[in-house]
């Protein structure tokens, strides 16, 4: 019913349009229709028009097209809108814009998909590198799982080393003290020996001086000579010589 109303409204509007405007518009519209019919079948054209309508179901799309056509026909029949050269230019511009949009849609989609694929590849590569880095870090941490036991062993070894170094230091101090005591004792021994040698030399010198002094006395010489003669006589009497 709505389609019949739309068709009758279009016929009434066409009969009321001025001849000059219709004559000027027809030569421009007919070639575009012929071109569109040569390029695309009517069924596909209608299907494309329905698909271009923003709706979810076929009934709502058809209702929208019929309602729009009816409103346009009513506006033309009531002379609210007059079809003129500007209308034809607008229709041609819309057709041209639609054609350009359809022409560049596929290359743009290809370019956009390629760019998206490139970005996706970069992101996937970064994610893979990050995953590998995390795995490497986890492996390095797993390799260091025995670090506590190793640290405890090294700490015990360091304590033992410090203890041995302390004992070695004490022994070195003992050795140094013993060496110093030995040096002091050796110096005292040398001093005592030197003092003793000096006393012996002084005693020997005193004895020698006393003997020489006694020998130099005339009485002592006579006594020694008499004692020697008496000893020789005694030996001769005893026939020892």
C-alpha positions, 0 to 999 in steps of 0.5 A, a space after each residue: 500500500 505504501 509503495 502505491 502511495 509513493 508511486 502515485 505521489 511521484 507521478 503527481 509531482 512529475 506532472 507538476 514539475 516545470 517543463 524547462 527544469 524537467 527537460 534540463 534534468 532528464 538528459 543529465 539523469 538518463 545517462 547516469 541511469 544507463 551507466 549504472 544499469 550497464 555497470 550493475 543489475 537492478 536487483 543488485 542495485 536494489 540490494 545495495 541500496 537496502 544494505 546501505 540503509 542503517 537497520 538490522 532487519 529487511 522489513 525495517 530497511 524496506 519501511 525506511 526506504 518507502 517512508 523516505 520516498 513517500 516523504 520526498 514525493 509529498 514534498 515535491 507534490 506540495 512544491 515544498 521542494 522543487 527538482 532543479 539543476 542544484 538537485 541534479 548536481 547534488 545527486 551527481 555529487 552524491 553518486 560521485 562521492 559514493 563511487 569514490 568511496 567504494 573505489 578507495 574503500 578496498 585499497 584503504 582497507 588493504 592498507 589499514 589491514 597491512 598497517 594493523 598487521 604490521 603493528 600487531 607483528 611489532 606488538 607480538 614480537 615485543 611480547 615474545 621478547 618480553 616473554 623470553 626475557 621473563 623466562 630467562 630471568 626465571 631460569 637465572 633465579 632458579 639457578 640461584 635457588 641454592 644461594 642460601 646454602 652456599 652463603 651459609 657455607 661461605 659464612 661458616 668458612 669465613 668464621 673458621 678463617 677468621 678464627 685461624 687468622 686470630 690464632 696465627 696472629 697470637 702465635 706470631 705475637 708469641 714468636 715475636 715476644 720469644 725472639 725479643 726475650 732471646 735477644 735480651 737474654 743474649 745481650 745479658 749473656 754477652 754482657 756477663 761474658 764480657 764482664 767476666 773476661 774483663 775481670 779475668 784479664 784484670 786478675 791475671 794482670 794483677 797476679 802478673 804484676 804482683 809476681 813480677 814485683 816479687 821477682 824484682 825484689 833481691 831477697 825474693 830472688 835469693 830465697 827462690 835461688 836457695 829453694 831451687 838449689 835445695 831442691 836440686 840437691 835433694 834430687 841428687 841425693 835421691 838419685 833422681 837425676 
